[in-house]
Amino acid sequence: MDVITLRDIGIDLGTTNILIYVKGKGVVLNEPSVVSIDNNTKKVLAVGKEAKDMLGRTPGKVRAVRPMKDGVIADFEMTEEMLNTFIKKAIGKKSLSHPRILICCPSNITGVEKNAIREIAERTGAKRVFIEEEPKVAAVGAGIDIAKPSGSMVIDIGGGTTDIAVLSLGGIVTSDSIKIAGNAFDDDIINFIKEKYQIIIGETTAEEIKKEIGTVIKDKQKQEKEVTGRSITTGLPETVIVTSNDIEEALREDVKKIILVAKSVLEKTPPELSADIAEKGIILTGGGALVRGLVQKFKNELKVPVFISDNPLTNVVEGTGILLNHLDLIDD
C-alpha cells in the first residue's frame, strides 16, 4: 500500500550527492546531485544517477548540471525539480499528509541562502522545515553525544565544503566552513595532470584517480594508475602513468588550507573544551575524509588524536534520523 499518514524526512542536501532518511525506514536514497536538461525545450530529462552518467557525454542539445554549488543552491528551479523527484522516490507519490523535513546546510551559510533552502523544501509540500548545520548533524550521526557538557570536534569533508565545529551542550560553540572539499580535490587533480602531463581529463576520471591512488602523504612505494585523456598538443586520446605522489602534490595546497581553518577553530575554542578535544580527539566525517593519509596528516599538524568515523559517507543523513527523534536538540 503506497499511502502514508506522516513520514518525517531527513535530507543531506550535498553538492555531490543527496541522501534521504525516512523515519521508520532509514536511509532510502543516495543519488548524485545532477540534473540533465534539454537546452532547446528546457525540459528535465533525468535526475540523479541517470543524469550523472550523462556528464561530459551529452550531445549539444543536452546539458547535465549540478544545481548545488559549495553546499548552497546555485540553480533554484533545478534544485526544486531535483528535490521533488527524490522526495517522491523516497516516500511514494501518494501521501495523505505532508512530511516534516530536516535539511542540513554548511555552518557559514547566509540567512538568504538558508531561506532559499527552506522555500524550496516548503514548495515540495513539507508540513514543517527544520534547517540544521552539517557539522552538528554529522557529529550526531558519528555517535557523538553532543548534549554532554564536554567538548567534541568534528571535521566534515563533503563535496562542496569542509565544515569544522566544536560542540558542547547540544550546540555549536565555534565553527568555520571552507569551500574546499572533495570536488576541489577533483579539480586539483584535473589541473595538475593538465599541467604536468599535457592531457585533459574529466571530473569522473579525476574522482576515480582520487579514490584509487589518492593520498595526502608521500608514498615511499608509490602507487600508479594508467590515465587516458585528450592530448593538449594533438587533440587525440593519450595514456599516461599517474602516481600517488602526483596526487599528494596536487592536493597539497588545498589540504593545507583546510588544516589552517581547523587550527583557527581550535584557537577560538575555550580552554576547558580544548582540553576535552586533546583527550578525546577529532572525528573526521564526509566522503572527502576517505582520501588516504588524511587522518595521519591532521594528527601531525593539529597535535591531537584524529579518527575517522565508521560510516563517513552517511554520517550526516544518519544524524538527521537521530535528530528527528530528538527535536529538542534542533535549533531551528
N, C-alpha and C positions, 0 to 999 in steps of 0.2 A: 504494500500500500504506500503510495507516494504522497501522503498527506501528513503534515506535521502541525502541531499546535504552536510550539515555540522552540527555537533552537538558538542558543547563544553561539556566536561565531567569533573566533579569534583570527586575525589576519596579519601575517608578516608581509607587509607591502614593500618588498625589496626591489632594488634596482635591477637585479639579475633574475631573481625568482620570486614568485608569490606562493606562499604556503597558507593553507586554511585549516583551522581546527574547528570541529563541530562538537559542541558539548554532548557527551554521551557516546560519541563515535571516535574521537581522537583526530589525528591528522588525516584528512581525507583528500587533500590536493597539494601537489607540489609541481608547479609548471613555470617555464620561463616567462618573464615579463616582456613579452614580444607580441606585437600585433602586425599582421600583414594587410595592406590595403591596395585597392586598385586606384592608381593615380588618376585615371580618367573619370571614374564614377565616384571615387572616394568611398566605395563600399568596402566593408571589412570582409576579408577573405578567410582569415584564420587567426586564431588566438592561441598563445601558449606554445607547446612543443611543436605543433604543426607549423606555426608561424616562424619559430626559431630555425627550423630546418630550411627555411627559405632565405635566411640571412646570407648575403653575398652570392646567392644563386638565383636571384629573381630576374625575370625579363624586365625591360624598360618600364612597362606599364604597372608592374607590381613592386610595391615598396614595403620592406619589413622594417618596423620602427620599434624603439624602446620608449614607451610613454613616460617612464620614470627615469630621472637622472639625478645622481648623487643623493638618492633616498627621498627625493621630493618629486612632485608632479611637474613634468615638462610639457605634457600634452593632455589638457583637461578632458577633452572629448574621447580620446583613445583610452585614457585610464578608466573612464566611466564604462566604456564598452567592454574593456578587459575585465573589470571587477564584476560587472553584471553577468558576463559569461561564466566566470569562475564561481560566483556565489550560487548561480542556478545549478551548476555542475555539482557543487558541494552539498546542497540541501534539497535539490529536486526543483522542478519548475512549479509544482503546486504547493502552496503554503497557506494555511488558514490564518497565520499570524506572522507579523514582521519580526525578524530576529533582532536581538541586541548584538552590536558589533564592537569588538575591541580591536583597534588598529594601532600598530607600532610605528613610530617615526624616529628620526635621528634626534639626538639630545639638543642640538643647537638650532632646531627648526624655528622659523619665524612664526608669528601669530597669523600672518597672511597665508603662509603655506599650510599651517595646521587647519585653518578654516577651509582651505580648498579640499583637504583630505576629508574633513567632516562633511562638507557639502556633497561630495561625490558619494560617500557612504550613505548619506540620507536619501540621495536620489535613487539609490539602488533598492530602497524600500526598508531601510533599517528603522526599527522602533526607537532605538536609542543608540548613540555612538559615543564610545569612550576612546580617548587618544592617550597612549602611554609612550614613554621614551624607551627606545630599544635596549639600552644597556641594563635598565632596571628589569625589563621583561626577560632579557637573556639571562640575567643573574638568577631570577626565579626558576627559569627553565633548566638552568645548570645545577639546580638543587641547593642554592644558597638561601638560607633563611634570613631574608632582608629585614624582617621585623625585629630582630635582636638588636640590643644596644651596643653592637660592636661593628667595627669597620670591615667592609668587604669591597674588593676592587675587581672590576671586570673590564676586559678589552674585547669588544665585539667587532671583528673584522668582516664586514659584509661584502656586498658587491660594489656599492657606490660610496659608502662611508665607513670609517672606523670610529666607533663610539667608545669613549673611555669614561668610566664613572666610579666614584667611591660612594657606597651606600651604607646607610645605618638607619635603624628605627623606621623601616618601611619606605624610606625616600632617598633621593639622590642628594648627597652632601656637596659634592663638587664634581664637575664633569666637563668634557670638551668633545668636540667632534671634528674630524678632518676628512676632506673629500679625497682621501687616498685609501683604496682597499683593493679587492680582487680585480675589478675592471681596470683600475690604474696599473696594476701589475701586468695585466694582459697588454695594455698599451706600451708599457716599458719594454716588454719582450718584442713586440712588433717593431718599435723604433730602434732597438738595439740590433736586431737581425738585419733590418734595412740598412743601418749604417755600417755594420761590420761585414756582412756577407753580401750586401747589394742585391737582396731579394725582398720582395714584398709578400707578406703572409696576411691572412685574415684573422679575425678575433677567435674563430673556432679553433684554428691551428695553434694560436698563442695559448689558449686555455689548455689544450692538450699537452703542450710543452710544459706549462706550469705544473700540471698535475703529475706528469710522468718524471720529469727531471728537475723540477723547480726546487731551489734551495736558497737560503739566505746566509749560509755558511760555506766557505770554500771547501771543496772535497779534495782530499789527498789522492783518492782514486776516483777521478771524475766520471760521471755517467755521460753517455752520449745518445743522441737521437737523430735519425735522418729526418730532415725537414725539407719539404718541397714548396717552392713559391714561384713568383714571377720575377724573372731577372730584370733589374732596372736597365741594364745596358742593351739586352737583346729583346726583351719583351716576351721571351719564351720560358716555359717551365724549367726550373733548375733545382737540383737537390744538393743540400749542403749538410755537413755534420755539425750539430749544435751541442755544446757541452753544458753540464750542470754549472760549471764555473762561469760560463757565459751568462747564465740566468742570475747567478749571485751578483754579478757585476751590473746586470740590467736593473735589478730590483734594489740595489744598494741605497741609492739616494732617497727613494720613497720610504723604505723601511726606516732609515734614519729620521725622517720627518715624523713618522708615527711614534717612534721612541721619544723624540723631543716633546711631543704633546703629552705622552704618558708621564714623562718626568715633570712636566708643568703641572699636571693634575696632582701628582704626588706632593709637589712643593706647596700646593694650596690646601692640602689636607690637614686638618687639626692633628696635633701630635699624638693624642690618645688613639685616634683611628689609624694613624700611620704605624703605630706600634702593633695594632691588630693585623694590619696588612703584612708587616715584616714577619709576623709569626705564621699567619695562615696562607700568605701568598696571593698571587693574582691569577684569576681564571681567564683563559682565552676562549672565546666562542666565535661562531661565524665560519663560513666556508673558507675565508682567507686565512684563518688560523691553521689550516691544514698544510700550508706550504712548509716544506721540510726545513728544520733548523730554527723556526721562529721561537719556539719555547726556550731553547738554549740562548738565542740572541737576546731576547728580552731579559732572561735571567742574568746574563753577563752585564747588560747595560743598566738595568734597574736595581741590581743588587738585592733582590728579594726572590723568594721561591716563585716559580711560574708553572702553571699546569694548564693543560688543555682539557676542556670538558669532555664528557663521554660522548655526547651527540652534538658537536658544534654546529652542524648544518641545520638542526631543527630546534635548538635551544629557545629561540625567540618564539616560535609558534607554540611550542610546548608550554612556554611561560604564559602565553595568553590563556591557555586552557586552565592553568592553575589559578590565575588571577580572576578568571570568570567565576570561579568558586569562592573567591575571597575578595569581593567587590570593595571591602573596606580598605584594601591596600591600593586601590586605584585612585589616583589624584583627581582625575577629570570626571 
